[in-house]
């Protein structure tokens, strides 16, 4: 059967559902919906040159690629390629076609270095290395069963600290953008990120259909958001933490734990049964926090890098 690679069509429900289905099978610990894919395709900053690709065989989507430039990086020319193939359709050349198409596209848009997350399995790592990529940092996916699990008990905020919800900032989310920008700047990564475009953040993050403002928790000190956890849901029983962080001036006070525990308790009360998150393996503080909650590693991925001549 012939495999072809083409652009995902945002007006084609079969494309969107096929893309989401492949991603759910390959990455069951990451939330994807057709609505979130449409949102990313239509709202990502133009400088990212975002291009989602699909590999199709006999009318069925069997592979996907998310392709874009890291437009938030102060270092130009950083490209991202994340390729996943339906587990029942590997070995048919779909992955190679997706990688080749993505590389040509990013090179044409000025990429000089390409980054790709690869699940930590011998076949996946060998595939990346055959295509000229070298391994770099790694990260864990973690899962917490909320239905039968035991969360740490809720605690009253310490004096001077108040817990609020993301929805409390519906009229003016700028304070959450400022906090997100500060924590993202300190997050371990191969590619530094600087959140400086508030309007882009509103489009890409605040208006993401997966974001639950009601389950997002914010620890506030003297009127200023000091720590937060951004909560995402798929509209069903699955929940994911997009970012949990604390402003530099307030670290070491347990505020990230406070916010995340509040969010997890409210998620369980809302009927959520599974919680997922991710940690860079070098992010010791967040790994310790997630172990405290009872999260367990369910998969590991490795960042692979290729320098373009």
Phi, psi and omega per residue, in radians:
X1 nan 2.376 -3.107
X2 -1.362 2.367 3.070
X3 -1.874 2.268 3.069
X4 -2.107 2.644 3.085
X5 -2.026 2.317 3.121
X6 -2.614 3.001 3.094
X7 -1.198 2.520 2.973
X8 -1.210 2.345 3.137
X9 -1.711 2.000 -3.080
X10 -1.157 -0.307 3.136
X11 -1.675 0.158 -3.120
X12 -1.960 1.816 -3.121
X13 -0.967 -0.611 -3.125
X14 -1.150 -0.636 3.089
X15 -1.131 -0.832 -3.089
X16 -1.127 -0.802 -3.130
X17 -1.189 -0.650 3.106
X18 -1.133 -0.735 3.097
X19 -1.078 -0.851 -3.127
X20 -1.100 -0.659 -3.125
X21 -1.130 -0.796 3.131
X22 -1.079 -0.751 -3.138
X23 -1.144 -0.680 3.125
X24 -1.140 -0.643 3.123
X25 -1.244 -0.725 -3.108
X26 -1.366 -0.588 -3.097
X27 -2.287 1.269 -3.085
X28 -1.175 -0.144 -3.122
X29 -1.751 0.199 3.096
X30 -2.172 2.432 -3.100
X31 -1.481 2.225 3.059
X32 -2.423 2.391 2.996
X33 -2.431 2.746 3.056
X34 -0.979 -0.623 -3.139
X35 -1.157 -0.703 -3.139
X36 -1.214 -0.585 3.095
X37 -1.164 -0.754 3.096
X38 -1.073 -0.730 3.138
X39 -1.059 -0.830 -3.133
X40 -1.089 -0.741 -3.102
X41 -1.121 -0.641 -3.040
X42 -1.682 -0.261 -3.036
X43 -1.995 -0.239 -3.118
X44 -1.125 2.555 -3.067
X45 -0.978 2.412 -3.122
X46 -0.988 -0.545 -3.123
X47 -1.169 -0.253 3.102
X48 -1.335 -0.358 -3.089
X49 0.873 0.778 -3.070
X50 -1.108 2.318 -3.125
X51 -2.504 1.753 3.053
X52 -1.406 2.321 -3.129
X53 -2.010 2.652 3.021
X54 -2.265 2.549 2.980
X55 -1.799 2.254 -3.025
X56 -2.165 2.372 3.046
X57 -2.353 2.194 -3.120
X58 0.889 0.702 3.086
X59 1.406 -0.011 -3.112
X60 -1.881 2.361 3.052
X61 -1.290 2.085 -3.117
X62 -2.065 -0.112 3.141
X63 -2.699 2.712 -3.108
X64 -2.448 2.732 3.017
X65 -2.569 2.286 2.983
X66 -1.781 2.126 -2.955
X67 -2.261 2.186 3.116
X68 -2.925 2.872 3.010
X69 -1.552 2.571 3.093
X70 -1.402 1.411 -3.017
X71 -1.203 -0.289 3.134
X72 -1.551 -0.038 -3.139
X73 -1.455 2.408 3.063
X74 -1.247 -0.213 3.115
X75 -1.752 1.947 -3.075
X76 -1.206 2.806 3.027
X77 1.463 0.298 3.125
X78 -1.658 2.040 -3.116
X79 -1.889 2.686 3.125
X80 -2.191 2.302 3.065
X81 -2.316 2.042 3.063
X82 -2.115 1.949 -3.033
X83 -1.959 2.306 3.059
X84 -2.425 2.385 -3.110
X85 -2.044 2.502 3.078
X86 -0.880 2.236 -3.080
X87 -0.954 -0.446 -3.132
X88 -1.582 0.031 -3.078
X89 -2.253 0.444 3.078
X90 -1.338 2.810 3.102
X91 1.386 0.222 -3.122
X92 -1.917 0.114 3.093
X93 1.598 -0.019 -3.110
X94 -1.119 -0.750 -3.125
X95 -1.077 -0.758 3.142
X96 -1.120 -0.729 3.118
X97 -1.118 -0.699 3.127
X98 -1.141 -0.781 3.139
X99 -1.086 -0.803 -3.098
X100 -1.085 -0.778 -3.133
X101 -1.127 -0.741 -3.123
X102 -1.147 -0.739 -3.127
X103 -1.102 -0.777 3.138
X104 -1.082 -0.708 -3.127
X105 -1.145 -0.829 -3.111
X106 -1.179 -0.679 3.094
X107 -1.065 -0.670 3.132
X108 -1.174 -0.349 3.128
X109 -1.828 0.351 2.964
X110 1.637 0.158 3.130
X111 -1.211 2.382 3.063
X112 -2.043 -0.253 3.103
X113 -2.471 2.347 -3.105
X114 -2.002 2.442 -3.128
X115 -2.149 2.457 -3.134
X116 -2.573 2.278 3.023
X117 -1.480 2.317 -3.080
X118 -2.271 2.244 3.090
X119 -1.065 2.438 -3.020
X120 -1.361 1.394 3.063
X121 -2.414 2.550 -3.049
X122 -0.912 -0.783 -3.111
X123 -1.127 -0.721 -3.139
X124 -1.158 -0.755 -3.120
X125 -1.172 -0.674 3.110
X126 -1.131 -0.663 3.108
X127 -1.053 -0.830 -3.140
X128 -1.075 -0.738 -3.097
X129 -1.209 -0.593 3.082
X130 -1.114 -0.458 -3.121
X131 -1.666 0.247 3.009
X132 1.554 0.265 -3.140
X133 -1.696 2.557 3.090
X134 -2.024 2.565 -3.059
X135 -1.294 2.581 3.118
X136 -2.282 -2.257 -3.069
X137 -1.285 2.977 3.127
X138 -2.322 2.886 -3.131
X139 -2.602 2.698 3.127
X140 -1.862 2.526 2.814
X141 -1.671 2.411 -3.119
X142 -2.228 2.577 -3.122
X143 -2.223 2.505 3.055
X144 -2.302 2.097 3.068
X145 -1.385 2.048 -3.084
X146 -1.559 -0.449 -3.058
X147 -1.140 -0.792 -3.091
X148 -1.941 -0.077 -3.089
X149 -1.380 2.968 -3.119
X150 -2.087 1.899 3.094
X151 -1.386 2.661 2.990
X152 -1.000 2.524 -3.114
X153 -1.091 2.624 3.073
X154 -1.162 2.512 3.117
X155 -2.166 2.560 3.057
X156 -1.179 2.455 3.081
X157 -1.053 2.565 3.085
X158 -1.152 2.870 3.133
X159 -0.938 2.357 3.117
X160 1.515 -0.031 -3.126
X161 -2.015 2.410 3.134
X162 -2.240 2.469 3.060
X163 -1.715 2.251 3.081
X164 -2.222 2.973 3.108
X165 -1.832 2.754 3.093
X166 -1.030 -0.586 -3.137
X167 -1.103 -0.361 3.083
X168 -1.158 -0.275 -3.116
X169 -1.868 0.339 -3.077
X170 -1.025 -0.652 -3.100
X171 -1.383 -0.439 -3.127
X172 -2.662 1.508 -3.131
X173 -1.438 0.116 -3.097
X174 -0.955 -0.697 3.112
X175 -1.058 -0.553 3.104
X176 -1.299 -0.612 3.041
X177 -1.054 -0.797 -3.132
X178 -1.054 -0.717 3.129
X179 -1.201 -0.733 3.120
X180 -1.078 -0.750 -3.128
X181 -1.078 -0.710 -3.129
X182 -1.187 -0.717 -3.102
X183 -1.302 -0.637 3.102
X184 -1.088 -0.651 -3.124
X185 -1.096 -0.436 -3.116
X186 -1.748 0.022 -3.091
X187 -1.339 2.344 3.110
X188 -1.049 2.337 -3.124
X189 -2.916 2.710 3.000
X190 -1.251 -0.475 -3.065
X191 -2.135 2.005 3.115
X192 -1.110 2.530 3.122
X193 -2.189 2.457 3.080
X194 -2.260 1.956 3.079
X195 -1.488 1.850 -3.120
X196 -2.151 -0.231 -3.057
X197 -1.805 1.720 -3.089
X198 -1.086 -0.750 -3.119
X199 -1.099 -0.683 3.105
X200 -1.146 -0.681 3.105
X201 -1.096 -0.719 3.091
X202 -1.019 -0.790 -3.092
X203 -1.217 -0.795 -2.986
X204 -1.460 -0.624 -3.040
X205 -1.877 -1.010 -3.000
X206 -1.144 -0.559 -3.126
X207 -1.768 0.202 3.069
X208 -1.084 2.252 -3.094
X209 -1.123 -0.320 3.093
X210 -1.415 -0.368 -3.077
X211 -1.184 2.239 3.048
X212 -1.813 1.822 3.113
X213 -1.199 -0.511 3.136
X214 -1.207 -0.591 -3.120
X215 -1.632 -0.163 3.034
X216 -1.248 2.301 -3.098
X217 -2.031 2.482 -3.098
X218 -2.310 2.204 3.016
X219 -1.614 2.163 -3.018
X220 -2.004 2.301 3.105
X221 -2.109 2.051 3.136
X222 0.904 0.761 3.081
X223 1.449 -0.075 -3.101
X224 -1.888 2.219 3.017
X225 -1.024 2.095 -3.071
X226 -1.888 -0.467 3.120
X227 -2.692 2.698 -3.120
X228 -2.762 2.866 2.934
X229 -2.362 2.120 3.112
X230 -1.459 2.187 -3.061
X231 -1.914 2.378 3.091
X232 -2.143 2.555 3.042
X233 -2.403 2.753 3.125
X234 -1.656 0.204 -3.102
X235 1.460 -0.025 3.120
X236 -2.100 -2.021 -3.046
X237 -2.007 0.204 -3.084
X238 -1.975 2.463 -3.034
X239 -2.349 2.557 3.119
X240 -2.495 2.510 3.061
X241 -1.602 2.089 3.124
X242 -1.401 -0.758 3.118
X243 -2.714 2.343 2.961
X244 -2.201 2.201 -3.083
X245 -2.820 2.934 -3.115
X246 -2.306 2.424 3.047
X247 -1.064 2.555 -3.029
X248 -0.951 -0.692 -3.062
X249 -1.204 -0.210 -3.048
X250 -2.089 0.186 -3.099
X251 -1.275 2.691 3.131
X252 1.512 0.141 -3.108
X253 -1.948 0.086 3.108
X254 1.340 0.312 -3.062
X255 -1.292 -0.577 3.092
X256 -1.135 -0.727 3.061
X257 -1.042 -0.770 -3.108
X258 -1.047 -0.833 -3.120
X259 -1.162 -0.763 -3.098
X260 -1.190 -0.679 3.130
X261 -1.117 -0.720 3.086
X262 -1.041 -0.794 -3.133
X263 -1.124 -0.764 -3.118
X264 -1.136 -0.716 3.110
X265 -1.101 -0.732 3.135
X266 -1.227 -0.569 3.079
X267 -1.131 -0.776 3.123
X268 -1.095 -0.715 3.129
X269 -1.117 -0.454 -3.141
X270 -1.505 0.040 3.100
X271 1.711 0.121 3.080
X272 -1.245 2.350 -3.112
X273 -1.957 -0.338 3.141
X274 -2.301 2.333 3.073
X275 -2.101 2.364 3.140
X276 -2.172 2.698 3.027
X277 -2.726 3.063 3.119
X278 -2.429 2.566 3.134
X279 -2.421 2.295 2.893
X280 -1.064 2.411 -3.076
X281 -1.147 -0.234 3.085
X282 -1.645 0.003 -3.107
X283 -1.612 1.294 -3.065
X284 -0.983 -0.782 -3.119
X285 -1.026 -0.769 -3.125
X286 -1.285 -0.575 3.068
X287 -1.066 -0.742 3.131
X288 -1.120 -0.722 3.122
X289 -1.089 -0.789 -3.098
X290 -1.198 -0.595 3.039
X291 -1.119 -0.660 3.109
X292 -1.046 -0.627 3.112
X293 -1.327 -0.356 -3.101
X294 1.835 0.125 3.074
X295 -1.093 2.549 3.065
X296 -2.190 2.509 3.120
X297 -1.134 2.235 3.116
X298 -1.989 -0.235 3.076
X299 -2.955 2.811 3.092
X300 -2.288 2.499 3.061
X301 -2.199 2.717 -3.090
X302 -2.137 2.374 3.094
X303 -1.475 2.192 3.082
X304 -1.933 2.538 -3.023
X305 -2.279 2.451 3.032
X306 -2.331 2.254 3.063
X307 -1.525 2.281 3.096
X308 -1.578 2.390 -3.135
X309 -1.163 nan nan
